[in-house]
Amino acid sequence: MFASLTCSHTNCGLRSIASGCDSDNEKLGDGSNYDLEILRKRDKLSAKAVEEGMWWLVVEAVVLERYPELVQLWSISRNTAGHVQQPVSEVTGMTLLYTEWALALEKEGEEPDYDTIVMQVTRGKPWWACMVQAFIDFLARHAGGETDPVLFK
């Protein structure tokens, strides 16, 4: 089962593949249209999702508004299998970094200690730990610039 606030992007993609819509993506088609058989050769599980659909747990937006930490919890739970921790993805890491920053900002009422938060988020030594600043720089360039109040250091 997958969790989503809307499921729209994945479902749209699955329907587009099933319908053979126009696409120049050669990994999902012939270079002019999506093609389920080409996808099946690359990824049988994704082809099965196109044919049979996926089970979704759709969460009302009000849940996210009332419990913003839930996204982080879901993200962490998707990176674990039983008691064995799976590698934390860079997306999960950046989500954790943002969440820690926002929580510290709320608690302290002043600018949090950036280095301490990065140290907390990368304490498990994920493969992307040395790239945190590059990720933040990328976000600053492509998500509102350095003047965006959410993306300051």
Rosetta blueprint (number, residue, H / E / L):
1 M L
2 F E
3 A E
4 S E
5 L L
6 T L
7 C L
8 S H
9 H H
10 T H
11 N H
12 C H
13 G H
14 L H
15 R H
16 S H
17 I H
18 A H
19 S H
20 G L
21 C L
22 D E
23 S L
24 D L
25 N L
26 E L
27 K L
28 L L
29 G E
30 D L
31 G L
32 S L
33 N E
34 Y E
35 D L
36 L H
37 E H
38 I H
39 L H
40 R H
41 K H
42 R H
43 D L
44 K H
45 L H
46 S H
47 A H
48 K H
49 A H
50 V H
51 E H
52 E H
53 G L
54 M L
55 W L
56 W E
57 L E
58 V E
59 V L
60 E L
61 A H
62 V H
63 V H
64 L H
65 E H
66 R H
67 Y L
68 P L
69 E H
70 L H
71 V H
72 Q H
73 L H
74 W H
75 S H
76 I H
77 S H
78 R H
79 N L
80 T E
81 A E
82 G L
83 H L
84 V E
85 Q E
86 Q L
87 P L
88 V L
89 S L
90 E H
91 V H
92 T H
93 G H
94 M H
95 T H
96 L H
97 L H
98 Y H
99 T H
100 E H
101 W H
102 A H
103 L H
104 A H
105 L H
106 E H
107 K H
108 E H
109 G L
110 E L
111 E L
112 P L
113 D L
114 Y H
115 D H
116 T H
117 I H
118 V H
119 M H
120 Q H
121 V H
122 T L
123 R L
124 G L
125 K L
126 P L
127 W L
128 W L
129 A H
130 C H
131 M H
132 V H
133 Q H
134 A H
135 F H
136 I H
137 D H
138 F H
139 L H
140 A H
141 R H
142 H H
143 A L
144 G L
145 G L
146 E L
147 T L
148 D L
149 P L
150 V L
151 L L
152 F L
153 K L
